[in-house]
Amino acid sequence: MGLPVGLSSCPKAKTTQEWLQRNVLAFISAKDWPWGSPNLNPRDYKLWAVLEDMACQKRHSNLDSVKRSLMKAATEIPLEKVHAAIAEWPEHLKACVEAEGGHFEWHYYK
């Protein structure tokens, strides 16, 4: 489900938030999002590790080599990995709530 033409792709934009509120059953408003929690961002808690595994299978001799390898890996991440990362999000949110917004990574990976 894509956003209609004219809505911002920024998830916190007022028009986007209003559209999501009307169209997404389990919508959580941006005002209720935990501030700056990387453990609630699928890119941070899952996809970065996948990228790192893919890009660092070989030793790199310089920063440009690492950058090229990361860019290549980013275009090759299997869609199943992306879907799996998103599917894990409710469990991460539950762990965050149980930790009362505090650090919860150790709760999740017990």
N, C-alpha and C positions, 0 to 999 in steps of 0.2 A: 504494500500500500504506500504509494508516494504522496508527497504533499501536493496539493493543487497548485497550479501556476500562480505566481504572485506571493506565495508565502515564503518566508525566509527559511533557509536551511539551518539557520542557527536555532538550536533546540530551546533556547531561553527567550527568543523573540516573542513579543506579546501575541502577534497574530498566529504564530506557530503553536504557542501554548493554548490559545483559545481553540484552534482547530483540533489539536490533540485531545483536549478536554471533551469536545463534542464527539470525537470519532474513535477514541481508544478506550475500551472498557476498563482496563487496569491502569489507567493513566495516573502518574504521580507528578504533581505540579512541581515546577522548578523551585518554588519557595520551600518545598518539603525535601529537596535533595540534600543529602549531607554535603557540607562544604569541603571541597578538595580531597575527597577520599579516593585514592587510586585503587583501593580494593573493591570499589563499586564500578570501575570502568573496565569493561571487557578487554579493551586494548591494553590496559596496564596489567591486569591480573592474569591474563592468558595469552593474548596474541603476541606480546613482546617476547615471551619465552619461546614461542613457536618461531618467530623471526630470528631470534638469537640462535636457536638450534639449526635452522636452515642456513643462516649466513656464516656461521662460525664453524662449519664442518672442516674447513681448511684453515691453516694458519695464514694470517695476513701480515704483510711486511710494512704496510703504511696505512694511514687513515683513509686515503682515497680508495684503497682496495676494500676496506671495511664498508665504506659508504656505498660503493658499487654493489657489493654483495648483499647489503641490506635492502637496497632499492630493488634488486633482482628478486630477492626472496619475497618482498612485499607484493610483487605482482604474481607470485606463484603460491601464495598461501591457499590451501584447499578450502573451498567454501564450507565444507563440513566442519573444519576447525573454527571458522567464524561462527557458524550456527551453534556449535557446542559451547563456545565462549558466552554467547548471548543466553543460551539455555541455562547456564550456571548462575546467571545474575540473580534470580530470586533467592537462591541459597546464600549468596553473598549479602544480599539485603537483609535476610533473616539474621545472619550472624552479626551484622552491624547493629541491628535493633537490639539483639540480645546483649551486645557489648555496650549498649546505651551510647552509641556513636563513637566509642573509643576504639583502640586498636583491636582488631579481631582476626587477623590472619591466622594466628595460632588456633583460634576456636574452629575455624573452617577446615584446617588441615589436620585435625586430631585423628 
